Every structure is written in structure tokens, then in C-alpha cells.
Amino acid sequence: MIYITGDCHRNFERFNTRNFPEQKEMTKDDYVLICGDFGGIWNKDTENKEETWLLDWLDCKTFTTLFVDGNHENFDRLYAYPVEEWHGGKIHKIRPSVLHLMRGQVFKIGEKKIFTFGGASSHDIDGGILESDDPDFKKKKRKLDKGWVPYRINHLSWWEQELPSAEEMNEGYKNLLDNDNTVDFIVSHCCASGTLASFSNGTYKGDILTEYFEEIRQKVKFKKWFFGHYHDNKNVSAQEILLYEQIIRIA
């Protein structure tokens, strides 16, 4: 079995047995896949007590937790995990049964091929990105806090790796081509530019990643594309599904 859901932001309450009773019939060979903003790798330097407890709690679940990265992840730490091979693609193993599915990979899980590609642009940064070593850091922060202007701090609440490198995008192209540009599912955090335009009414702007996804949307054959990021549950089209709190079974 494969289930899929949207952003968690470190709140895993949806996975308790009351909200997700299906897990009583699941094993470690069954999966729950999170469409980014997992949030379990967030503390600045290393795991704190809360993070350790949450990750251990997930690891003790009957199922295996999979996630693509979003924009609310500590990429300094996430990318420091050793890269391993799993079901035909590259992962970071956070716990034995908590796995980060890396960008541009095609995984074969059961009879399904799943292309994964995390990342997204942060929306809530009207005040810009602050540098903690800036001599005027405290002054700038106080001003933004006083005006309730949202901002991020580099390497503390924002990382440039929220958007992909050329290497990651090229690896995605290659892996799709190796699979004849045909997969069952695509799982990402944000979506293609055309998809974004169809439901956001200009609220969200496109970027290098949404344009990359638009190219993939035009040339790759897929049955369903699942994504998160926009905090809603909606069938955007017959093939593209935006997820937030919902947990749905896809295989």
C-alpha cells in the first residue's frame, strides 16, 4: 500500500491511529509519502529532544515514512546525511524507516514508478533574507518585527537549496529519459507553471522550478501528479492533485 499526504511542518498528528486507522493493517513494506515541508529536520545544528522524539515516533510506526523536501527544511543538515540507494533511486536515511527521497529520482515501489523532486520558493519573505553576521542584523530584525513584516534568516530559517541546482535538474531529465519519459506518479512540493496559473489567480509567481516542472508536464507521461506547498486540498485537474491534510491511498 502507498498513501500520500501534504505538508506536515513537524506536526505529525495526522499519523496517529485515531486519524489514520488504516495503519493498523500496514507493515514496513507499506508507505506514507509526504509532499514536502516534512519539518522533521529543522533544528539548527543537530537533533534536539523534540526532533529526536518525533523522528523516533515515526520510525516506530507500522509503516515506512517517505518524504520529498519542501522549502521549510534545514538543507545544511538534510544534505549532510549519507546518500544511499533504495528501490532504484537515491535517498537520505533519516531513520531506518524514515527516508528522504532525493530530487530527480525514479523509484520503483511495488509495480509503480514514482518520480520525485522536492523544493519550492518561499512565499513569506517580503522583508527579505537577513544575514546573522550582518553588523546591522539586530537593527533590521527589530524593524521588521515591529512592522510584522515576514522575513527569513540565512542558514537558520532559509536556505538557498530550496530551489534546485542545475545538477539536480539534469539528473531528473536523465532518469526520466532512462524510463522512456513514462512514470506512474510524480511527487513534488510545488507544481508546474501552467498548473500554478490555473488555480492561483496570480497569488503565486513562477520560478526556475515551476518552469522545469512545466517542461516535464509537457513531455512526460504520468497518471497522477501530487504536490503540496499551497496549503489546500484540491483536484486541480484530472491528473494533478494538490494535497494538504488529506491522506489518500494511491496504490
C-alpha positions in Angstrom: 0.0 0.0 0.0 1.1 3.6 -0.7 -0.6 6.6 0.9 0.2 10.2 0.2 -0.3 13.5 2.1 0.7 17.1 2.1 2.8 19.4 4.2 3.4 18.5 7.9 5.7 21.2 9.2 6.7 18.9 12.0 3.1 18.3 13.1 2.6 14.5 12.6 -0.7 14.3 14.5 -2.5 13.1 11.3 -0.5 9.9 11.6 -1.8 8.8 15.0 -4.1 5.8 15.0 -7.3 7.9 15.6 -6.8 10.0 12.5 -5.1 7.3 10.4 -6.6 3.9 11.5 -5.5 2.3 8.2 -2.1 1.9 9.6 -3.3 -1.0 11.8 -3.3 -3.1 8.7 0.1 -1.8 7.4 3.6 -3.1 7.6 7.1 -1.6 6.9 6.6 -2.7 3.3 3.7 -0.1 3.1 4.4 3.6 2.7 3.2 7.1 3.6 4.7 9.7 1.3 4.8 13.4 2.3 4.8 16.1 -0.4 7.4 18.3 1.1 7.7 20.5 4.2 8.3 17.4 6.3 9.8 19.6 9.0 11.5 16.8 11.0 14.9 18.1 10.1 14.8 21.7 11.2 16.8 22.4 14.3 19.9 24.5 13.6 22.9 22.2 14.3 21.7 18.8 15.5 18.7 17.0 16.7 17.1 18.4 19.8 14.9 16.4 22.2 11.7 17.3 20.4 13.1 16.4 17.0 14.6 13.1 18.3 11.2 12.1 19.9 9.3 12.9 16.7 11.6 11.0 14.4 11.7 8.0 16.7 7.9 8.1 17.0 7.6 8.0 13.2 10.2 5.2 13.0 8.1 3.1 15.4 5.0 3.3 13.2 3.9 0.2 11.4 4.6 1.8 8.0 7.6 3.4 6.4 7.6 7.2 6.1 8.9 8.7 2.8 9.2 12.4 2.0 10.3 14.8 -0.6 11.8 18.1 0.7 9.9 21.3 0.6 11.2 24.8 1.3 10.9 24.5 5.1 13.7 22.1 5.7 17.2 22.6 7.2 19.1 21.8 4.0 22.5 22.1 5.7 21.7 19.1 7.8 19.5 17.2 5.3 22.1 17.2 2.6 24.8 16.1 5.1 23.2 12.6 5.5 25.0 9.9 3.5 23.4 9.2 0.1 22.1 5.6 -0.2 20.4 3.6 -3.0 16.9 2.4 -2.4 14.3 1.0 -4.8 16.3 2.3 -7.8 16.8 5.9 -6.6 18.9 7.9 -4.1 17.8 8.6 -0.6 18.9 10.1 2.7 18.1 7.6 5.5 17.0 9.7 8.5 15.8 6.7 10.4 15.6 3.0 9.3 12.0 3.7 8.2 12.1 7.5 7.7 13.5 8.2 4.3 14.1 11.4 2.2 13.5 10.7 -1.5 16.0 12.9 -3.3 15.4 15.2 -6.2 15.2 13.9 -9.8 14.9 10.2 -8.8 12.7 7.4 -10.2 11.7 4.8 -7.6 10.0 1.5 -8.3 7.8 0.7 -5.4 5.8 -2.4 -6.0 4.6 -2.1 -9.6 4.6 1.7 -9.5 7.3 4.1 -10.8 7.4 7.3 -8.9 9.4 10.4 -10.0 10.3 12.6 -7.0 11.5 16.2 -7.0 11.3 18.4 -3.9 11.9 22.1 -3.3 9.9 25.3 -3.8 10.2 29.1 -3.4 9.4 30.5 0.0 6.4 32.9 -0.2 6.6 34.6 3.2 9.8 36.7 2.7 8.6 40.2 2.0 11.2 41.5 4.3 14.0 39.6 2.5 16.7 37.3 3.8 18.8 38.5 6.7 22.4 37.5 7.4 23.1 36.8 11.0 26.7 38.1 10.7 25.5 41.5 9.3 26.6 44.3 11.6 23.0 45.7 11.3 21.3 42.4 11.8 19.6 43.2 15.1 18.5 46.7 13.9 17.0 45.2 10.7 15.3 42.4 12.6 13.8 44.8 15.2 12.4 47.0 12.4 10.8 44.0 10.5 9.5 42.5 13.8 7.9 45.8 14.7 6.2 46.1 11.4 5.1 42.5 11.3 6.9 42.0 8.0 7.8 38.4 7.3 11.5 37.6 6.7 13.9 34.7 6.9 17.4 34.3 8.3 20.0 32.6 6.1 21.0 29.1 7.4 18.6 29.4 10.2 15.1 29.7 8.6 16.0 29.9 4.9 18.4 28.0 2.6 19.2 28.7 -1.0 18.8 25.0 -1.7 15.1 25.4 -1.6 15.4 25.8 -5.3 17.3 23.1 -7.3 20.8 23.1 -8.8 21.4 22.5 -12.5 22.9 19.1 -11.5 19.7 18.1 -9.8 17.5 19.1 -12.7 19.8 17.4 -15.2 19.7 14.2 -13.2 15.9 14.4 -13.3 15.9 14.7 -17.0 18.3 11.7 -17.3 16.4 9.5 -15.0 13.1 10.2 -16.8 14.7 9.6 -20.1 16.1 6.3 -18.8 12.4 5.4 -18.1 11.2 6.4 -21.5 9.7 9.6 -20.0 7.0 7.5 -18.5 6.1 7.0 -14.8 3.0 6.3 -12.8 3.2 9.1 -10.4 5.1 12.4 -9.9 5.5 13.7 -6.4 6.8 17.2 -5.8 6.3 20.1 -3.3 5.4 22.9 -5.8 3.9 22.4 -9.2 4.3 23.4 -12.9 3.9 27.0 -14.0 0.8 26.2 -16.1 -0.8 24.3 -13.2 0.0 27.2 -10.8 -1.7 29.7 -13.2 -4.8 27.6 -13.4 -5.6 27.8 -9.7 -3.7 30.6 -8.0 -5.1 33.7 -9.9 -1.6 35.3 -9.8 -1.2 34.9 -6.0 1.9 32.8 -6.5 4.7 33.6 -9.0 6.5 31.1 -11.1 10.3 30.4 -10.9 13.0 28.2 -12.3 11.5 25.1 -10.6 7.9 25.7 -11.8 9.3 26.2 -15.3 11.2 23.0 -15.0 8.1 21.2 -14.0 6.2 22.7 -16.8 8.6 21.2 -19.3 8.2 17.9 -17.6 4.5 18.2 -17.6 4.5 18.7 -21.3 6.8 15.8 -22.3 6.4 13.1 -19.6 3.6 10.6 -19.5 2.2 10.2 -16.0 -1.1 9.1 -14.4 -1.1 11.4 -11.4 1.0 14.3 -10.1 0.8 15.0 -6.4 2.1 18.2 -4.8 1.8 20.3 -1.6 3.1 23.7 -0.7 -0.1 25.7 -1.2 -2.0 24.5 1.9 -5.2 23.2 0.2 -6.8 20.0 -0.8 -7.9 20.2 -4.4 -8.1 18.3 -7.7 -6.5 20.9 -9.9 -7.1 18.7 -13.0 -7.8 15.1 -13.7 -4.1 14.3 -13.3 -2.9 16.9 -10.8 -3.8 16.9 -7.2 -2.9 19.4 -4.5 -2.7 18.0 -1.0 -2.5 19.4 2.5 -4.0 17.5 5.5 -5.7 14.7 3.5 -4.2 11.3 3.4 -5.2 9.3 0.3 -4.3 5.9 -1.0 -2.7 5.7 -4.4 -1.7 2.1 -4.6 
